[in-house]
Amino acid sequence: MTKPLVSVICLCFNHRHFLKEAVSSVLNQSYTNIEVIVIDDASGDGSDQLIKEVVNLHPEIKTILLSENVGNCKAFNLGLKLATGDFVIDFSTDDVMMTDRVEKQIDFFLKQDNRVGVVFTDSVYIDQQGASFRSHFEYLFNKKLIDHIPSGDVFRNVLTTYFICSPTMMIRKSVLEGMGGYDEALAYEDFDFWVRASRNFYFGFLNERLTKVRRSFGSMSTGWYKQGDKQLRSTYLVCEKALNLCRDEEDRKALQWRLLYEFKQAAFSRNKAEAKLFAGLLKKLGIIPPSFYIVRFVSALPFPWAWLRNRYHQLFYH
């Protein structure tokens, strides 16, 4: 029986120092029925030239070398148009796949029914030199950010809890095509993908560490909710979509939790325009808890809330 084709869409932006290791980890998979697509999003570090060198050795690799930076969502969608596999992996070229990642995910996927559209796994975080410093779920459990790993119907879970390590996902191509790919109007893709995909498909969890994800130590606490951050506006747009996807009271309660959380973060980080937007969605949802008014009052007091908030996150999430 022929195993299904897996398309690995490798997204590169200024990853020259890591690109060869990343692409080699895809080419050297124990699973052989793989289509490799490499897209350079107008890197400024010579990554495009390095990609050409790699392709000279492996002419089967499909490439797109963009002349202007279009962002992760659009770059991925360009790669998706070239993909012919039944399953897709969105792979960053500063990460590294374990040799048996694709094989184990496919074997797991083929044991699931058609309701499962996404399979995700655990991962190991590595620093810029490639040294491991923690695993994804070990960290989340240690910080008491989760008490279990959701799977199956995770729509409400993705609204209330960060738990999926996006670089570990394998996705049925039909799921992505049905969604029209990533939303190119957004500054980032994963939250939107989780919300829209989980509304119609189950997510399966394979308890294996199959990807090395490159991050700076403590990076989960850096760059969150800076004033004017486009990601916060994108989060609002996803929550707006989620409102239209809610089917019952429990869905709306999950969304209420998310909206209140985002309102609080926006208010205390002094992102006033976004705080107002999240407040408007709460009102539209028709459920405004007393804590909303408390946050609104306290955050308006003349204290350095943004600094205090950032300091708390730096200490807690390190």
N, C-alpha and C positions, 0 to 999 in steps of 0.2 A: 504494500500500500504506500503510495507516494505521500510524503508528509507535505503539509501546506507551505506555500511560499510566505516568508516573512520579510516585509520591507522595513529596513532600518533607515530612517531619515536623520542624517547626521547634520546638525546645525552648528556652524562655526562662526564665531565673531571674536577676533583677536585671541585665538587659541593656539598660536603657532607652537608654543612650548609644550603643548599637551596633545596636539592633533595626531601625530604619528602613533602614539600609544593608544589613543582612543580608537582610531580607525583600525589599527591592528587587532584590538580586542574584539572588534566585530568580525573581521576577516578570519580570525582564528577560532571562531566558535565551533564547538563539537557538532552543532546542528549545521548542516551544509546548505540547505535550501533557503538561502538568504539573498535578498536584493539590497545592495548598498547604494544609497543616494546621499551625496555630500553637497551641502549648500553653504557657500560663504557669503555672509551678509555684509559685503563691502568692508572687510577687515582692513585695518591700517597697519598691521604688523607683518605683512608678507605671507599671511596664511594662504592666500590664493596661489602663490608660487609653490608653496609646499604641497598643496593639494594636487597641482599639476604633476609634481614629481611622483606622488603616490599613485596617481592615475596612470602614469607611464608604466609603472610596475604592475598595476591591476586595471587594465583597460575595461573590465566589466563594470567598474564603478560609474554610476551616472552622476553628473555634476551640474551645478548651477553656480556660476560665479557672478554675483550681483555687482553692478557698478555703483549703486547707491544703497545706503542702509535703509531697509524697509521694516525692520523689527521682527521679533521672533514669530509672531502669529502669521504674518504674511509670508515670511520665508518658509515656514513649515507648510503652509497651504500650497506653495509652489512645488515643494517636494511631493506633497500628497498627490498632485496631478500626475506626477511621473510614476507613482507607486502602482505596482500591479499585484502585490501580495494580498492574501486574505487577512493578514494581520500586520499591524504597524507598530513600530517603536519610535517614539520621539526621543532622539539621543543627542545629548550635547557633547561636543568634541573636547571637553575638558574632563569628562567622566570616563570610567573604565568598566567594561563588562567582564564579569567572571566568565571563564571559558564555557561553562555549561548553562549560562543564563537562558539563552533562547530555547535550548533543548528542554530544560525543566519547565519553562513557562508554557511551551507548546504542549508538552505531555499533560500538564495540569489542565490547560484550556480544553483539550480534546475530551477530557473526562467530564466536563461541565455541559449543561444543556444550553440551548440557544439564548436563554434569557441572560446569560452572563456575557457582557460586552467588553469587560475590562478585567484584567488580572494584574494585581500589584503585589509587590514583595517587600521584604525588609531591605535595608542597604547599610553600607559602611561609609562613613564620612572620612574623607582624606584631606590633608592640607595641601598647600601649593607644591610641597616636595614629595607628595604621595604617601605620607605617613598617616596611618589610621589613628583617629582620636575618639570616635564613638560610633555607635550604631544608631540608626534612626529610631526604632521603637524602644530600645533600651533607654534612650534619652527621654522620650515622651513619657514612659512609665515612671522613670526616676523623678521627673519634674511634676508628676501627678497631673499631667495634661490629658491623659487618657487612663481608663481603668480596664479597657478591653479594646480589641481591634475589630471594628465593625466590618461586616461583609454582607453580601446579598443585597437587599434593598437598603441603600445607604443615603437616600435623598435627605432625610432629616439629619443624619449624621454629618454630612458634608456642609450643611448649613450652620451647624453649631460647633463643629470640632475640626481642627486641623490634624489629620492623621495619615493621609496618603503621601508617600514620597513619589512625586510625579515622575522623576527619571526612571523609576522601576516599572512603569506601566507598560503592558502590552495590550493593544486595543484592536478589536475587530474593525477592519477597514469600513465595513458597512455602517458601523456606528458613526464614524467620522464623516462619511459621505452623507448620511442622513441628517447630520447637524450642519452640513455645509462647511465642514472644517472648523478651524478656530475663528473666533470673531476678531477680525482685523481692526475693529474700532477700539479694541481694548489694549491696555499697556502690558497686560500679562494674561496668560491663557488658562492656568490650571483650575482656579476656582470656578470659572465659567464652564469649563469642560466638565468638571465633576457634577455641577448642578444640573446641566442640561442632559448629560449622559445618564446620570443616575435616576432621572425621572422615568426613563423607559427601559433601562437595562440594569441587571445586577452587576455588582463588583465582587470578584473573587479574590481571596487573599491566600497567597502561597508563602508559607512561613520559612523562607530561605533568604539569605543575604547574597544577592546575585549581582549587585552593582556597587561600584565604588563611586561615590558622589563627591566631587571636589568642592569644598567650602573652606572659608577662613574660620578658624576656631572662634566660636561666639557669634557667627554671622547671622544667626536667627534673631539677634537683638539689634542689628545695625540697619539703619536706613528705613525703619518702620515709621510711617506717618510723619515724614518731614513735611513742612509747610509747602503746599503747592505740588506735592507728589501726585503724579498722574495715576499711580496705582490705586489710590484711594477713590478717585473718581470712577475708575474701572470697577472697583468693588461695589460702588453704589449702583452702577449699571447692571451688574450681575444680580444684585438683590432685587432690582426692579423686574428683571426677568423671572426671578424666583417667585415673586408675588403672583405672577400670572400662571405659574406652574403648580401652586399649592392646590391640593385637592380636598383637604379636610382641615378640621380644627387643629389636629396634631401637627400638620405641616405648617400651619400659620403660627403656632406656638414656637416651633423651631426657628422660623424666620423672624419672629419677634425677638427671640434671644439674640440672633445675629445683628439685627438692626439696632438694638439697644447697645450691644457691644461696640459696633462701629460708630454709633453716635457718641458714645463715651470717649472712644479713642480720638475721634475727630475733634470733639469739644476740648479735651485736655491738651491736644497737640496744637491748638489754635488754628485748625483748618475749619474756619467758620462757615464757609460756603458749603462744604461737604456735610458738616454737622447739621446745617439747615435742611439739606437734601434728605439725610437719613431720618430726621425728625418728621419731614413730610411723608416719607414712606410709612413710618410708624402710624401716623394719623390715618393714612390711606388704608392701612391694614385694619384699623379700627380697634387696636389693642394698645393702650398707652399705660404702662404700669406706673405706680408712684415713684419708682426709682428714676424714671425719666426726668421728672420735675426736680428731684434732688440733684441729679447730675447737672442739669441746666443751670440751676441756681449756684451750685458750688463752683462750677467751671467758669462762671462769670466774675468770680471774686478776683481781686488784683494780686494774684500769686503767680510765681513762675511755674505754672502747671506743666508746660511743655518740657522744661528742663527736668522737673521732678519725675515726669512720666518716663522720659528717656533713660534717666538714671536707674529707675526701678527695673526697666526691661533689660538694661545692660547687666545688672546684678543678678536678676532672676534667671534669664535665659542663657547666661554664659555657660 
